[in-house]
């Protein structure tokens, strides 16, 4: 599944950015998409934030405008290089999301944007557990990713996008109940909102005190 466009989009940043901007029109533009999972969160200048799977820092640039204590993590050295050049105000760690080099209870907020759908089931479960581990009691996990459209008008567009750019793991995410899986790990108040005809979900989950 997926086509050559997937590898090209990861090779050429301008292509990836162009695809993202076009896709983000469904939620009001790229800036709104990048901050979608952050809406309503009580972020202060001393909030310890992890931008998980930060890529080239597309969301990190918004996070550093809210907090002075932002860390970006990604497994790709190229992504870390791009992020550090694009958003030098943050700190960066090259590591796998399923095995993060942080002590327990390190962060107040962990954010991940359109990355969980890249993970196989074992990675997916391990990442959720790792996020729970590194969050402080009462800390928040903010997620934006794909969701099975609730408006049938959006089904063809999402299917085409996933066929061109995604793999089997993205289709698997559409069958998952992310809020329920978070609750199974121990998260509380797993609030979910849907956007773009239901094709995008935002989940904000709190680690219990």
N, C-alpha and C positions, 0 to 999 in steps of 0.2 A: 504494500500500500504506500501511498505518496508517490511523487514523481521527482524528476530532476530539479524541479523548482524548489524543493525543500533544501537540497544541498546548496543550490545557488544562493538561496536567501540567507543561509548561514555563512556562506563564503563572502558575500558582498553586503556590507552594512547598509549601503544606500537602498538596495533592493528590499532588505528586511524592513527598513524604516518606511519605505513607500507602501509596502503591504500593510503594515501596522496602521499607518495613517488612513488608508482607504477603509480598512476594516473598522477602525474606531469611529467612523462617521455614524455608525448605527447607534452609538451612545452619546453623540454630541461632540466628537472630535478627540484627538489624541490626548490633549491635556486632561480632559475629563476622564478618559479611560484610564490613564496612568494613576489618577488619584481616586478611582472609584472605590477601592477597598478601604480607603483611609477616611471616608466620610463619617463624621460623628465621633471619631476617636479622640480622646483627650491627650493630645501630644503636646509636650512642653519642651523647652530647650534642653533639659537634662534627661529626657526620655531615652533610654538605651534601646536602639532600634537595629534589628537585623533585616536587611533586604536580601532575602534568600533567593538563590538563583538569579542574581542581580543583572546578568547579561552585561550590556554595555552601559548600564547605569541609567536607563530610561526613567525608572521610578526613583532611583537614588537621588537624582537632581531635585526632585520635589521634596524628598525626605530631609535633605540637608537644609532646606528652607524652613523646616519645622523644628529640627533638633540639631544640637551640636555633637551628638553622640551616635553617629550612624556608621554601621559596618555593612559592607557588601560582601556576599559570599557566592562563589561560582566555581564549578569544577573545570571550566575552560580557561587556560592561561590567556588565550586571545581575548576573551570577554573581560577578564580582570584588567588586562592592559588597556583595553578601550575604556572601561569604566573609570580607571584611575586617571586617564587623560581627560575624559569628559567631565568628571565630577571629582576633582582632587580633594574636596573638603571631607570626603568620607575615608574611612579605613577599609582595606580590602584583604580578604582571605581566600586563597585558592584551596578548595576542599570539596569533598562530596557532601551533598545535603543529607545523605543517610548516615553519615559518620562525621558529625561536626566537632571540631576541636575546641569546644567551649565547655566551661564548667557548668554544673547544674545551676539553674536559676540566675542566668546572666543577663537576660533581656526582658524589657517591659513590653516590647512589641516585636513580633516577627511578621514580616509581610512577604507574600509570594504572588507573583503575577504571571499567569499563563505559563506555568512550568510543571505543575503536578501532572498534567496530562501527558507529559513526556516519560513518566516513570512506569516501570513494570509493577505488577502487584506487590512483589516483595519490597521493592524500593519505596513504593507509595506508603505502605504500612510503616516501614522503618522511619521514614521522614516525619510522618505524623507523630510517632513516638519520640523522635529526637526533638522536635519542636516543643512538645510538652515538657521534655526534660529541661531544656535550656531556658524556658520561660519562668519568670518569677511568679509566685502565687498572685493571682489576680491579673496576670499579664494577658495580652490579647494576641490572637493569631488571625491575621487578615488575609483573605484569599480571594483572588478573582481568576476564574477559569471557565472552560466550556460547560454547557448544560444542554440537555435535550430541549429543543425549542418547544414552548407552549403555544406559540402562534405558528400555524402551519406555513404561513407566508415565508418564514425564516428558514424552513427546513432545507429547501434546495440550495440556498446560499451557503449555509453552514456545511452541508454535505460536499459541495464543490470545493470549498476552502480546505476541508479536511482531506479530501481525496488528493488535492494538489500538494499539500504541505505537511500533512500529519501522518502518523503511523497508527498501528493497531491500538496502542495504549490510549490514544485520544478517544477512539471509539469506545473503549472500555470505560472511560471516565463518564460517558453519557449514561451508563447503566449503574453508576455508583450513587449511593445516597451519602454524600460527603458529610452532611450535618450529623447523620446517624453514626458514621464511622468515627467522627471526632468525639461524640458523646461516649462511644464505647471505650475510648482511650482515657476519658476522664474530664474532657472539656465540658463546660457548662455554658448556658445561654448561647447556643450555636445559631445565631440569627442569620437567615439567608434572604437575600433579595435578588430578584431576577431582572435582567435588562436585555435590550435588543430582542424583544419577542421571546424571551426566555432562553436565548442561546448563550447567554453569559450569566454566571452566578457569582454573587459576592457573599462570602461567608465570613462572619466575624464571631470568633469563639473565644471564650475566656477560660483560662486555667483556674481551677477552684482555689480558693484561699486556704 
